[in-house]
Amino acid sequence: MKNLKVYLPLVDGGVLPLDYSSGRELIHGMVSDDFGAPPHSLCFEAITEDGRSITISVPYSDSDVVFIRIDDNA
C-alpha cells in the first residue's frame, strides 16, 4: 500500500515490517478468511486527548489507497 506503513516496533530497537501490497493481503495476513460476508475494510480508530476522532480505513480490495479521516468532535 503506497500511503501506509504497517510495522511493529520492538523493545530491542528493531522493527518488524508487515509489508503488504493490498488491503486484501493485509486483512488475510491478520485474520483467517473464514468469515461470513467479506469485510468492507479494516479500520483503526483513535480518540485524541482533545476529543478528535482519527480513523484509518484500509479497503478490503487490491487497491493500494488507504483513507484517513479526522473529525473534530471537541
Stockholm file with secondary structure:
# STOCKHOLM 1.0

chainA/1-74         MKNLKVYLPLVDGGVLPLDYSSGRELIHGMVSDDFGAPPHSLCFEAITEDGRSITISVPYSDSDVVFIRIDDNA
#=GR chainA/1-74 SS CTTCCCEEECTTSCEEECCCSSHHHHHHHHSCSCCSSCCSEEEEEEECTTSCEEEEEEESSSCCCCEEEEECCC
#=GC SS_cons        CTTCCCEEECTTSCEEECCCSSHHHHHHHHSCSCCSSCCSEEEEEEECTTSCEEEEEEESSSCCCCEEEEECCC
//
